[in-house]
Amino acid sequence: MGTVLHDLLTGMQSALAPAGPNAAAIASLTWIMFVGGGLIFVFVMSFLAWALWSERRGWFAGRGIVIAGGIVFPLVTLSALLVFGLLLARDIVARPSDGALTIAVTGEQFWWRVRYVGNDGRDVDTANEIHVPVGEPVKLVLTTADVIHSLWIPTLAGKLDMIPGETNTLVFQADRPGVYRGQCTEYCGAAHALMAFDVVAHPADAFAAWLEGQARPAADPGIPFISRGRELFLAAGCGACHAVRGTPADGRLGPDLTHIGSRRTIAAGSFPNNKGTLAGWIASSQHLKPNNRMPDFNVFAGEELRAIAAYLESLK
């Protein structure tokens, strides 16, 4: 029980461990409901005990106590909670976004397309990770490419749906550096439970350096074994679905892989990012994450698979 409580209060995907103003407001409402509900429970149980063992139990059958306890008390309590919740929601939605970093996030079965909209006209594409500067407002422009998804970053903000044909906006801020896990919280198909992502909050200078690095095309491998992996990647037609800027690969169906080697995870937060998981994903993605949109590529010999995985890992 202690471990569970610790995880709830400190975990990277806990609404009770807020790391931003939106999440802090929601956590405050949560604690008010928890504590208020607990006090009401104790109050009602005390009256129940009194009614069961008191000699004056007939008093509880009077009209006054029924009206006060059964009508007035819940009406006043729930009305006050409703007003407080609506005012809190209004403040969250109305947070200013002028000058905020704009990031377009598109939900797809079953991963996240992420695009940084540059003021200089340069857009930077990535996937399954959202990097943000600490202490600055961030505006997520949320859409979907297929069905309804719902983006939730418990430690930073409330959840918001991504609805076909609609665009929703979520403004939040990370108050301290760290890695915060997000999740799709609307059932969107068979692999819904394996559709997560990381939000990585950097100090402002580190974020600027990261974004500048992501804007660059993929570097030339310069190592024969890794160059062999690039040749196999392109020859197998991987570029029909994936883009690697600086190469002929310019697909748009799947995640942009230009800097996949710099990401913490693969398969939308399902596995750590290393040569082994990359090779396993290429050879048998349907075994690792059933019903995702990438077919198995079990046609490569072991050395070829290792070369492709090494190439992808080198894309920092």
C-alpha positions, 0 to 999 in steps of 0.5 A: 500500500505504501508503494502504491501511495508513493507512486500516486504522489510522485509518479511520472504519470500521476495527477497527484504529482503536479508539475505545472499550473494546470495540473496543480489546479486539477490536483487541488480540486481532486484533493477537495473532493477526496477530503470532502467526500471522506468527511461526508462519509464519516459524518453520515456513518456517525449519524448511522451509528447514532440512529442504530444505537441511540434511544432517540432514534425516532428523531431521525424519522422527523421531516426536518432531518430528512429535508435537511440531510436528504435535500438541502445538504446535498443540494448546497454541497454539490452546487458549491462543488459545481461552481468551484469546478466550473470556475477552475475549468474557466481559468484553465481554458482561458490561460493566455497563449500569446507568444506560446510555443506552438506544437501540432499533435495528431493522433493516429492509430496507434502513435502521435505525429508531432510537429513544431511550428516555427516562426521562421517558416521551418516546421520540425517533424518528430513523433511520440515525444513532446519536448518543451521549455521549462517555465514557458507556456506551450500550446498544443494544437490537437487533431486526429487523422482517423478516429477519436483519440484523447491526449492526457498528460496527468502531471502537466494538464487535463485530458482533451479529445482529438475529434475528426474534423475538429481542432482543439487547443491545450495550453500548459506549462511545465514548472520543472525539468523532467520526463512526464508520461502521457497517454491516449485515454479514449479507446481508439482500437485494438492497440489503444493501451500501447499508445503513450508518449513522453513529454520532456521538459528542458531548461530554455537553452537546452530546449533551443539546442534540442530543437535546432538539432532536430531541424537538421537533416540526418547526418551521413553515417560515415561508417561502412556497416551503418551505411550498409544499414541505410542502403538496406533501409532504402532498398526495402522501401521503408521510405514509402512510409517513413521520412528521413530528411537528407535521404530519398526517404520521404514517406508520410504514412508513418513516423518521421525517423530523421532523429529516431535515435535520439528518442527515449522509446519506440512504438509510442512509448511501448519499448526502450529505444536501442538496437535490440528493440529496433531490430525486433520491431522491424522483424516482428512489429505485429508480435510486439504491438498487435494490430499496429499499422506496420507489417512485419519485415521478417525477410532480413538476414540477421546481419542485415537486420543488425545493420538497419537497427544500427543505422536507425540508432545512429540517427541522433 
